[in-house]
Amino acid sequence: MSPKIRSVRTLRFAQPMVPIHQGNFPGALEMVLTIAESDDGCAGYSLARTHGGQPGSTIADPVEVSLAPRVVGLDARQPQQAWDRMIALEPAGYVSVFAISAVDVALWDLAARLDGQSVAARLGAKRRALQPYASSSHYATMDDYVADLRQAVARGYRAYKVHPFYDPVRDIELARALREAAGPDIRLMLDAAKRYDEAASLQVGQALQREGFHWFEEPLPQHDWRGYRRLREALDIPVIGGETLPGLHPAINNALDARAYDAVLCDVYWKGGITGALRTFEVCRAHGVPVVSHHGASALMNLANLHLLCAHDEPVMIEVLFPEAPYEHGIDRPARIGADGLMHLPDGPGLGALPDWTFVRAHAVGAVGPGPGR
């Protein structure tokens, strides 16, 4: 008889605010460790990052109060079955997608550990490594960005995405400076984080084309699908989006019906876990539109991204927030770029990493329950 899901619980801990959000949200960042256990004592894990300076209870409470009762007692080897139960609460906003993602990733980790294999193998792994691209924080000056780029290249990265000033004139100057510093062989991308209007998007997009940038990310508000289509028609550089689009894979389907994107950003945190990301892959495949990697918002979620992407031929890179160390609290084996310039799947079952229990307990927020399962 297959093991059943016995419990789903959470632990909250605090870490320093990650660099990409330090300017907007002062203070500590709360993280939510979700632990899914089967009735034979095996455990799987995920690690969710809160947003907007909110407490970890915004994720932990929905996990324990709304989602756990829906999945306890189900087959621990069938995370998709649990996802179908949970996702019914998302469209009306009863629970956030982040809570669903936290439970789903923990259940995939659990299921793979029960079978003694990696999540990537369970998904039908096609490769064991992927090229990472460094994704910048926000900086005050051009020189700061150029220094960050050079540090990333020195670490072995061959691709770099900039989160710029969000001022079209300065961003064009920044793109020129980065290309000059990078030379012709480093892939460069720019993420406008939905901050431009259509005229500015066209102006910046044309400049990125001249500088040979690899893609132009989310220049327009996320529901302006007509604007995205017009921009795509006016530019040769790929215009990509869908990173945080509410509504999961049906919303991506609507956006692609509107011909909004040249490629879709996908990760296991914003898309409803591994199961939700697989649904997004299916939609994109049906439209003949590629998927590109967005960061999973924690080291463990991004490791889940790596397992997911290694089970597909299509994405050629995985996003890594740079510098890496501030994003790696809470797990014992964060994935890092190797000497060969690739990020490799770890050995071992499940996601191949466990919580760093020393750090989690030392920085706990609220009550700390029992320790790890086997």
C-alpha positions in Angstrom: 0.0 0.0 0.0 1.3 3.4 -1.0 2.2 5.8 1.9 -0.3 8.5 2.7 0.3 12.2 3.5 0.2 12.3 7.3 0.8 16.0 7.9 1.7 19.3 6.4 3.2 21.9 8.7 5.3 25.0 8.6 8.2 26.7 10.4 8.9 30.4 10.1 12.3 32.0 10.3 13.8 35.4 9.6 16.8 36.3 7.5 18.3 39.6 6.3 16.2 41.3 3.6 17.4 40.1 0.2 19.3 42.8 -1.8 16.8 43.1 -4.7 14.2 44.3 -2.1 16.3 46.2 0.4 15.3 49.6 -1.0 11.6 48.9 -0.8 11.1 46.8 2.3 13.4 47.5 5.3 13.9 45.1 8.1 14.1 41.3 8.1 12.6 38.9 5.5 10.4 36.1 6.8 10.7 32.7 5.2 8.3 29.8 5.5 9.6 26.2 5.6 6.9 23.8 4.6 7.3 20.1 5.8 5.1 17.4 4.2 5.4 14.0 6.0 4.1 10.6 5.0 2.7 8.1 7.4 6.0 6.1 7.3 8.0 9.2 8.6 9.5 10.4 5.3 9.5 14.2 4.8 9.7 16.6 1.9 10.4 20.3 2.1 9.9 23.6 0.4 11.0 27.2 1.3 8.8 30.1 0.5 9.8 33.8 0.6 7.2 36.3 1.8 6.6 39.5 -0.2 6.1 43.2 0.6 7.5 43.1 4.1 4.7 40.8 5.2 5.0 38.3 8.0 5.4 34.6 7.3 1.9 33.9 8.6 0.5 35.2 5.3 1.8 31.9 3.8 2.0 29.7 6.8 -1.6 30.1 7.9 -3.2 29.2 4.5 -0.8 26.2 4.3 -1.9 24.8 7.7 -5.5 26.0 7.9 -6.8 25.8 4.3 -4.5 23.5 2.4 -3.3 20.8 4.8 -6.8 19.5 5.5 -7.3 19.1 1.7 -4.3 16.9 1.2 -3.8 14.9 4.4 -4.7 11.3 3.7 -4.0 11.4 0.0 -1.4 9.2 -1.8 2.0 10.7 -0.9 3.4 9.5 -4.3 0.8 11.5 -6.3 1.4 15.3 -5.8 -0.7 16.1 -8.8 -3.8 14.7 -7.0 -3.1 17.0 -4.1 -2.6 20.0 -6.4 -6.1 19.5 -8.0 -7.6 19.7 -4.5 -5.7 22.8 -3.6 -6.0 24.8 -6.8 -9.8 25.0 -6.4 -9.1 27.7 -3.7 -6.9 29.9 -5.9 -9.2 31.5 -8.4 -11.4 33.3 -5.8 -8.3 34.4 -3.9 -9.1 32.2 -0.8 -5.4 31.2 -0.7 -2.4 32.7 -2.5 -0.5 30.9 -5.2 2.6 31.0 -2.9 0.9 28.8 -0.3 -0.1 26.3 -3.0 3.4 26.4 -4.4 4.9 25.7 -1.0 2.8 22.6 -0.4 3.2 21.3 -4.0 7.0 21.5 -4.0 7.2 19.9 -0.6 5.0 17.0 -1.9 7.1 16.5 -5.0 10.2 16.4 -2.8 8.4 13.9 -0.5 7.2 11.7 -3.4 10.7 11.5 -5.0 12.3 10.7 -1.6 9.8 7.9 -1.1 10.8 6.4 -4.5 14.6 6.9 -3.8 15.1 9.1 -6.8 15.5 12.8 -7.7 12.6 15.0 -8.6 14.3 15.5 -12.0 14.4 11.7 -12.6 10.7 11.4 -11.5 9.9 14.1 -14.2 11.9 12.2 -16.8 15.3 14.1 -16.7 16.8 14.8 -20.0 20.0 16.4 -18.7 21.8 17.1 -15.4 23.1 20.6 -15.8 22.0 24.0 -17.1 23.7 27.3 -17.8 22.8 29.9 -15.1 22.3 33.6 -15.8 23.2 36.1 -13.2 20.3 38.5 -12.3 21.2 41.8 -10.8 20.0 43.7 -7.7 19.3 47.4 -8.0 22.2 49.9 -7.9 22.6 53.6 -7.7 25.1 54.2 -10.5 26.2 53.0 -13.8 29.6 52.1 -12.3 27.9 49.9 -9.7 26.1 47.9 -12.4 29.3 47.5 -14.4 31.1 46.3 -11.4 28.4 43.8 -10.6 28.5 42.5 -14.2 32.2 42.1 -14.0 32.0 40.2 -10.8 29.4 37.8 -12.3 31.6 37.2 -15.3 34.5 36.5 -13.1 32.4 33.9 -11.2 31.9 32.1 -14.5 28.5 33.5 -15.6 28.1 33.9 -19.4 24.8 35.7 -19.2 23.6 38.7 -17.1 20.2 40.3 -16.6 19.9 43.8 -15.4 17.1 45.3 -13.2 17.8 48.9 -14.3 16.9 52.4 -13.1 13.4 52.3 -14.8 14.2 55.6 -16.4 14.2 55.1 -20.2 17.0 57.5 -20.9 19.3 56.2 -18.2 18.4 52.6 -19.0 19.5 53.1 -22.6 22.8 54.5 -21.3 23.1 51.6 -18.9 22.6 49.1 -21.7 25.3 50.7 -23.7 27.7 50.7 -20.8 27.0 47.0 -20.0 27.6 45.9 -23.5 30.9 47.8 -23.7 32.0 46.2 -20.4 30.7 42.7 -21.3 32.0 42.5 -24.9 30.2 40.6 -27.6 30.2 37.1 -26.1 28.2 37.6 -22.9 24.4 37.4 -23.2 22.7 40.5 -21.8 19.0 40.9 -20.9 17.0 43.8 -19.4 14.0 43.4 -17.0 11.9 46.5 -17.0 9.5 45.1 -14.3 6.4 46.5 -16.0 7.6 50.1 -15.5 7.4 51.7 -19.0 4.6 53.0 -21.2 4.4 51.9 -24.8 6.5 54.8 -26.2 9.3 54.2 -23.8 9.2 50.5 -24.4 9.7 51.0 -28.1 12.5 53.4 -27.5 14.4 51.1 -25.0 13.7 48.0 -27.1 15.3 49.6 -30.2 18.3 50.5 -28.1 18.6 47.0 -26.8 18.5 45.6 -30.3 21.4 47.9 -31.3 23.4 46.6 -28.4 22.6 42.9 -29.2 20.6 42.1 -26.0 19.2 38.6 -25.8 15.7 39.6 -24.6 13.6 42.5 -23.3 11.6 41.5 -20.2 8.2 42.8 -19.1 8.4 46.4 -20.2 4.6 47.0 -20.0 1.9 46.4 -17.4 1.2 42.6 -17.3 -2.4 42.8 -18.7 -1.6 45.1 -21.6 -1.6 42.2 -24.1 -2.4 44.4 -27.1 0.5 46.7 -26.2 2.8 43.7 -25.9 1.6 42.4 -29.3 2.2 45.8 -30.9 5.7 46.0 -29.3 6.5 42.5 -30.5 5.5 43.4 -34.1 7.7 46.6 -34.0 10.8 44.9 -32.5 13.1 42.1 -33.5 14.4 41.4 -30.0 12.3 38.8 -28.1 9.7 40.5 -25.8 8.9 38.2 -22.9 6.5 38.2 -20.0 4.0 36.5 -17.8 6.3 36.3 -14.8 3.7 37.2 -12.1 0.5 37.1 -14.2 -2.4 36.1 -11.9 -4.5 33.2 -12.9 -1.8 30.5 -13.5 -1.7 28.6 -16.7 -5.2 29.6 -18.0 -4.1 33.3 -17.8 -0.9 32.4 -19.8 -3.1 30.7 -22.3 -5.2 33.9 -22.7 -2.1 36.0 -23.1 -0.7 33.7 -25.8 -4.0 33.7 -27.6 -3.5 37.4 -27.7 0.0 36.9 -29.0 1.5 38.9 -26.2 4.8 37.2 -25.6 7.7 35.7 -27.6 8.5 33.6 -24.5 6.9 33.0 -21.1 8.7 33.4 -17.8 8.1 30.4 -15.5 9.1 29.3 -12.0 7.7 26.9 -9.4 6.8 29.7 -7.0 4.7 32.1 -9.1 3.1 29.3 -11.2 1.7 27.1 -8.4 4.6 24.7 -7.7 6.1 22.1 -9.9 2.6 20.8 -10.9 1.5 24.3 -11.9 4.7 25.0 -13.8 4.2 21.7 -15.7 0.7 23.0 -16.7 2.4 26.3 -17.9 4.8 24.3 -20.0 1.9 22.4 -21.6 0.1 25.6 -22.5 3.3 27.1 -24.0 4.0 23.9 -26.0 0.5 24.0 -27.4 1.1 27.6 -28.6 4.6 26.9 -29.9 6.1 29.5 -27.5 9.2 28.8 -25.5 9.6 29.0 -21.7 12.4 30.8 -20.0 13.4 30.6 -16.3 12.4 33.0 -13.6 13.9 32.7 -10.1 12.0 30.7 -7.5 12.4 33.3 -4.7 14.4 31.0 -2.4 17.4 28.7 -2.8 15.3 25.6 -2.3 12.6 26.7 -4.8 15.2 27.6 -7.3 16.7 24.1 -6.9 13.2 22.8 -7.7 13.3 25.0 -10.8 16.6 23.3 -11.8 15.0 19.9 -11.4 12.0 21.0 -13.5 14.1 22.6 -16.3 16.4 19.6 -16.5 13.4 17.5 -17.4 12.8 19.6 -20.5 14.9 20.3 -23.6 13.8 23.8 -24.1 15.0 26.3 -21.5 18.6 27.0 -22.0 19.3 29.0 -18.9 18.2 29.2 -15.2 18.0 32.5 -13.4 20.2 33.0 -10.3 19.9 36.2 -8.2 23.3 37.7 -7.9 25.3 37.9 -5.7 24.1 34.5 -4.6 24.8 34.2 -0.8 22.1 36.5 0.5 19.5 34.3 -1.1 20.8 31.0 0.2 19.8 31.0 3.9 17.9 28.1 5.2 19.2 25.1 3.1 22.2 22.9 3.5 23.3 22.6 -0.1 22.4 25.5 -2.3 23.1 24.9 -6.0 26.0 27.0 -7.3 27.6 27.6 -10.7 30.4 25.1 -11.3 33.9 25.5 -12.7 32.4 24.5 -16.1 30.0 27.5 -16.0 27.0 25.2 -15.5 24.7 24.6 -12.6 24.5 20.8 -11.8 21.7 18.8 -10.2 22.8 17.6 -6.8 23.1 13.9 -6.0 20.6 12.3 -3.7 16.8 11.8 -3.6 14.1 14.5 -3.8 15.5 17.9 -4.5 18.9 16.9 -3.2 19.0 19.4 -0.3 17.6 19.6 3.2 16.8 22.5 5.6 19.7 24.0 7.4 18.1 23.2 10.8 20.8 25.1 12.8 20.0 28.3 10.9 16.2 27.8 10.9 16.0 27.1 14.6 18.4 29.9 15.5 16.3 32.4 13.6 12.8 31.0 14.2 9.8 33.2 14.4 7.0 31.9 16.7 6.8 28.3 18.0 9.2 25.7 16.7 7.7 22.3 16.3 9.3 18.9 15.9 12.4 18.5 13.8 13.0 16.8 10.5 11.5 13.5 9.3 13.7 10.8 7.9 
